[in-house]
Amino acid sequence: MLEQVTIESVSPALTYYRGGSHGQPLVLLNALGQGLEPWSRLIDRLLPRRILIWEMRGTTPPYGGWSVDEHAGDLAAILSHEVIAACHLIGWCTGPKVALSYYHRNAGPVSSMVFLNGAFKHTGGRRDLDTPYERNLEAICRAVDRQPAAAARLRRLFDSGGFGEVPAGAAGANGAVAGVPPASLAAAVRRPFLSDSSLIAYARQHLDFWEHDPTGNAANVTVPALFIAAEHDEIVSPAAIRDAAQRFPAACYQEIAGASHYALFEQADLVAMLIGDFVCHAGA
């Protein structure tokens, strides 16, 4: 069971959740636009370790264009509020970019980093590593940014079978639509696409994220980093994650057979074991 905490001293107020009491905190960095549902099974397996998590701001009211650095500022505010001197950062999807932004400004508290299905796409990166999903999403985000009034029409693309993850027609493994989550997560994953305002904010945040090369200062990351990919991830390709991992001097790479982008939910037992073993060897 997680406790809700609000930091009133920042504007707008920042809400996060905490639970557990053992070991160095595991700070869970969420994907843009996502709530806690995709993490629910993994959190159950990680407890009673101390856990912190929150929903990245801006794609729900109050809407706004939070940048990578501003999200990292939220992380700094939470760690300060909790008086945390050392922790492990665990980022899913876009979360690794926030983890690295924070690390490059304040490496001291970070004992290790775990990147789950990390999205390392950036504008100067290798386009051949982008999935069809990423190319489709980028086209839609740029269209929404240019013409916000088109958001209502473009939102309908996300209702054509991709459960808010990709336009129809992007066929994936075994004929599935790329990006389709487990059925129990379908409604949760569609959150960024439920209103014009949420889609506009989501698109603009992605555009900012893609301006950041998370591997640019990889040589300066000295803490252990575990990169976890999934065999059937059609949102972020294992090849892109493996390519990113090779740039970090203290990194290791693990690929989960039979899993998708939602491995943290589908294979929570295995992901929890990988995280537990890694942070134990990384120190606490």
Secondary structure as GFF3:
##gff-version 3
##sequence-region A 1 284
A	DSSP	beta_strand	3	7	.	.	.	ID=ss1
A	DSSP	beta_strand	14	19	.	.	.	ID=ss2
A	DSSP	beta_strand	22	29	.	.	.	ID=ss3
A	DSSP	three_ten_helix	37	39	.	.	.	ID=ss4
A	DSSP	alpha_helix	40	46	.	.	.	ID=ss5
A	DSSP	beta_strand	49	54	.	.	.	ID=ss6
A	DSSP	alpha_helix	68	81	.	.	.	ID=ss7
A	DSSP	beta_strand	87	92	.	.	.	ID=ss8
A	DSSP	alpha_helix	95	105	.	.	.	ID=ss9
A	DSSP	beta_strand	110	116	.	.	.	ID=ss10
A	DSSP	three_ten_helix	127	129	.	.	.	ID=ss11
A	DSSP	alpha_helix	132	146	.	.	.	ID=ss12
A	DSSP	three_ten_helix	148	150	.	.	.	ID=ss13
A	DSSP	alpha_helix	151	155	.	.	.	ID=ss14
A	DSSP	three_ten_helix	156	159	.	.	.	ID=ss15
A	DSSP	three_ten_helix	173	175	.	.	.	ID=ss16
A	DSSP	three_ten_helix	183	185	.	.	.	ID=ss17
A	DSSP	alpha_helix	186	189	.	.	.	ID=ss18
A	DSSP	three_ten_helix	191	193	.	.	.	ID=ss19
A	DSSP	alpha_helix	196	210	.	.	.	ID=ss20
A	DSSP	three_ten_helix	218	220	.	.	.	ID=ss21
A	DSSP	beta_strand	225	230	.	.	.	ID=ss22
A	DSSP	alpha_helix	238	245	.	.	.	ID=ss23
A	DSSP	beta_strand	251	256	.	.	.	ID=ss24
A	DSSP	alpha_helix	263	266	.	.	.	ID=ss25
A	DSSP	alpha_helix	268	283	.	.	.	ID=ss26
###
